[in-house]
Amino acid sequence: MTDVSAEASVSCRFYVEIDGFAQAVFTEVDGLQLETEMTEVEEGGSNGHVHRLPGRTRVGNLTLKRGMTATHEFFRWYLSILQGTMLTRNLSIVMYDPQGQEVTRWNFLRAYPVKWIGPQFTADGTAVAIETLEFAHHGLILG
C-alpha cells in the first residue's frame, strides 16, 4: 500500500507552455477550476424533495505569477488586446515529478490576457518584483 502523506510531501514542479513551447517560469498558478450551475426543479405533487439538475459549466480565469523580466512580452500581448487585436494562444500548465517525468497537463484553449498587475514596491522592501497575469480562455482540457 502506498503512503499518500509521503507522496503529498514530495515537491513537484510546473512549467507554462504557450502554443506548445515553454515560455516562462512562473512561481504560482491559480484558477484550475470548473463550476457547474445547478438548477432546482420542483415536481408537482412531490413535496419530499427538489430535483437538482446540472446546468451551464463555467471555467475560471487562469492566474499566473512570476518575477518581473526585462522582456515585457506578456504586457505587450495585453496591450495588443486593449488596442483591439484579439490574439489568442493555447496555454498549457505541465506538472513534473521530482525525477522530471510529466505527471499531468492542463490545456487552456484560445487564451488571452484580461488583467495585468505590476509589482508592488516599498522603500524598505526586499521582496522580488512579481508580475501577475490573468487569462480568460475558451475551455480546459486535461491532457
ZAVEXKE-977573 format. One record per residue (C-alpha): residue number from 1; residue in one letter; x, y, z. Coordinates in Angstrom, 1 decimal. Example, Ala and Ser with C-alpha at 12.3 -4.5 7.8 and 13.67 -1.06 7.14 Angstrom:
! ZAVEXKE-977573
<rec 1,"A",<12.3,-4.5,7.8>>
<rec 2,"S",<13.7,-1.1,7.1>>
END
This chain:
! ZAVEXKE-977573
<rec 1,"M",<0.0,0.0,0.0>>
<rec 2,"T",<1.3,3.5,-0.9>>
<rec 3,"D",<1.7,6.1,1.8>>
<rec 4,"V",<-0.4,9.0,0.5>>
<rec 5,"S",<1.1,11.5,3.0>>
<rec 6,"A",<4.6,10.8,1.8>>
<rec 7,"E",<3.6,11.3,-1.8>>
<rec 8,"A",<1.9,14.6,-1.0>>
<rec 9,"S",<5.0,16.0,0.7>>
<rec 10,"V",<7.2,15.4,-2.4>>
<rec 11,"S",<7.6,18.6,-4.4>>
<rec 12,"C",<6.5,18.7,-8.0>>
<rec 13,"R",<7.4,21.5,-10.4>>
<rec 14,"F",<5.5,23.0,-13.2>>
<rec 15,"Y",<6.1,24.9,-16.4>>
<rec 16,"V",<3.9,27.1,-18.6>>
<rec 17,"E",<3.8,26.4,-22.4>>
<rec 18,"I",<2.3,28.8,-24.9>>
<rec 19,"D",<1.4,27.3,-28.3>>
<rec 20,"G",<3.4,24.2,-27.4>>
<rec 21,"F",<6.7,25.9,-26.4>>
<rec 22,"A",<8.0,26.5,-22.9>>
<rec 23,"Q",<7.8,30.3,-22.4>>
<rec 24,"A",<8.4,31.4,-18.9>>
<rec 25,"V",<9.0,30.1,-15.4>>
<rec 26,"F",<6.1,31.0,-13.1>>
<rec 27,"T",<6.1,30.8,-9.3>>
<rec 28,"E",<2.3,30.4,-8.8>>
<rec 29,"V",<-0.7,29.2,-10.8>>
<rec 30,"D",<-4.3,29.7,-9.7>>
<rec 31,"G",<-7.6,29.1,-11.5>>
<rec 32,"L",<-7.6,25.4,-12.3>>
<rec 33,"Q",<-11.3,25.2,-11.7>>
<rec 34,"L",<-14.6,24.3,-13.3>>
<rec 35,"E",<-18.0,25.1,-11.7>>
<rec 36,"T",<-21.4,23.8,-12.8>>
<rec 37,"E",<-24.5,25.8,-12.0>>
<rec 38,"M",<-27.3,23.8,-10.5>>
<rec 39,"T",<-31.0,24.3,-11.4>>
<rec 40,"E",<-33.6,23.3,-8.9>>
<rec 41,"V",<-36.8,21.9,-10.4>>
<rec 42,"E",<-39.8,21.3,-8.1>>
<rec 43,"E",<-42.1,18.4,-9.1>>
<rec 44,"G",<-45.8,19.0,-8.6>>
<rec 45,"G",<-47.3,16.7,-6.0>>
<rec 46,"S",<-43.9,15.6,-4.7>>
<rec 47,"N",<-43.1,17.8,-1.7>>
<rec 48,"G",<-40.4,15.5,-0.3>>
<rec 49,"H",<-37.5,16.7,-2.5>>
<rec 50,"V",<-36.4,19.1,-5.2>>
<rec 51,"H",<-34.7,17.8,-8.3>>
<rec 52,"R",<-31.2,19.4,-8.7>>
<rec 53,"L",<-30.1,19.3,-12.3>>
<rec 54,"P",<-26.7,20.4,-13.8>>
<rec 55,"G",<-26.8,23.5,-15.9>>
<rec 56,"R",<-24.1,25.5,-17.6>>
<rec 57,"T",<-20.5,24.9,-16.6>>
<rec 58,"R",<-18.2,27.9,-16.2>>
<rec 59,"V",<-14.4,27.9,-16.3>>
<rec 60,"G",<-12.4,30.2,-14.1>>
<rec 61,"N",<-9.7,32.6,-15.3>>
<rec 62,"L",<-6.2,31.4,-15.1>>
<rec 63,"T",<-3.8,33.5,-13.0>>
<rec 64,"L",<-0.1,33.2,-13.3>>
<rec 65,"K",<2.6,34.9,-11.1>>
<rec 66,"R",<6.3,35.3,-11.8>>
<rec 67,"G",<9.2,37.5,-11.2>>
<rec 68,"M",<9.5,40.6,-13.4>>
<rec 69,"T",<11.6,40.2,-16.5>>
<rec 70,"A",<13.1,42.7,-19.0>>
<rec 71,"T",<11.2,41.3,-22.0>>
<rec 72,"H",<7.7,42.5,-21.2>>
<rec 73,"E",<6.2,40.2,-23.8>>
<rec 74,"F",<3.1,39.4,-21.7>>
<rec 75,"F",<2.5,43.1,-21.0>>
<rec 76,"R",<2.7,43.8,-24.8>>
<rec 77,"W",<0.3,41.0,-25.5>>
<rec 78,"Y",<-2.2,42.5,-23.0>>
<rec 79,"L",<-1.8,46.0,-24.6>>
<rec 80,"S",<-2.5,44.5,-28.1>>
<rec 81,"I",<-5.8,43.1,-26.7>>
<rec 82,"L",<-6.6,46.6,-25.3>>
<rec 83,"Q",<-5.9,48.1,-28.8>>
<rec 84,"G",<-8.4,45.7,-30.5>>
<rec 85,"T",<-6.1,42.9,-31.8>>
<rec 86,"M",<-7.6,39.7,-30.4>>
<rec 87,"L",<-4.6,37.4,-30.4>>
<rec 88,"T",<-5.4,34.1,-28.6>>
<rec 89,"R",<-2.9,31.4,-27.8>>
<rec 90,"N",<-3.2,27.9,-26.4>>
<rec 91,"L",<-1.6,27.7,-22.9>>
<rec 92,"S",<-0.6,24.5,-21.0>>
<rec 93,"I",<0.4,24.1,-17.4>>
<rec 94,"V",<2.6,21.0,-17.2>>
<rec 95,"M",<3.4,19.4,-13.9>>
<rec 96,"Y",<6.5,17.2,-13.5>>
<rec 97,"D",<7.5,14.9,-10.7>>
<rec 98,"P",<10.9,15.2,-8.9>>
<rec 99,"Q",<12.5,12.9,-11.5>>
<rec 100,"G",<11.5,15.1,-14.4>>
<rec 101,"Q",<8.7,12.9,-15.7>>
<rec 102,"E",<5.5,14.6,-16.8>>
<rec 103,"V",<2.7,13.9,-14.4>>
<rec 104,"T",<-0.2,15.7,-15.9>>
<rec 105,"R",<-1.1,18.6,-18.2>>
<rec 106,"W",<-3.9,21.2,-18.2>>
<rec 107,"N",<-4.5,22.7,-21.7>>
<rec 108,"F",<-6.3,26.1,-21.9>>
<rec 109,"L",<-7.8,26.7,-25.3>>
<rec 110,"R",<-7.6,30.1,-27.1>>
<rec 111,"A",<-6.4,32.0,-24.0>>
<rec 112,"Y",<-5.9,35.8,-23.9>>
<rec 113,"P",<-4.8,38.2,-21.2>>
<rec 114,"V",<-7.6,40.1,-19.3>>
<rec 115,"K",<-5.6,41.6,-16.4>>
<rec 116,"W",<-2.0,42.6,-15.7>>
<rec 117,"I",<-0.8,43.6,-12.3>>
<rec 118,"G",<2.7,45.0,-11.9>>
<rec 119,"P",<5.0,44.7,-8.9>>
<rec 120,"Q",<4.3,46.3,-5.5>>
<rec 121,"F",<7.2,48.4,-4.2>>
<rec 122,"T",<8.0,49.6,-0.7>>
<rec 123,"A",<11.0,51.7,0.2>>
<rec 124,"D",<12.2,49.2,2.8>>
<rec 125,"G",<11.1,46.1,0.9>>
<rec 126,"T",<13.5,43.3,-0.2>>
<rec 127,"A",<10.8,41.1,-1.9>>
<rec 128,"V",<11.2,40.1,-5.5>>
<rec 129,"A",<9.2,42.2,-8.0>>
<rec 130,"I",<6.2,40.0,-9.0>>
<rec 131,"E",<4.2,40.3,-12.2>>
<rec 132,"T",<0.6,38.8,-12.2>>
<rec 133,"L",<-1.2,37.9,-15.4>>
<rec 134,"E",<-4.8,36.7,-15.6>>
<rec 135,"F",<-6.1,34.9,-18.7>>
<rec 136,"A",<-9.6,34.1,-20.0>>
<rec 137,"H",<-9.9,31.1,-22.1>>
<rec 138,"H",<-12.4,29.0,-24.1>>
<rec 139,"G",<-12.1,25.7,-22.3>>
<rec 140,"L",<-9.9,23.5,-20.2>>
<rec 141,"I",<-8.8,20.0,-21.3>>
<rec 142,"L",<-7.0,17.6,-19.0>>
<rec 143,"G",<-4.4,16.0,-21.2>>
END
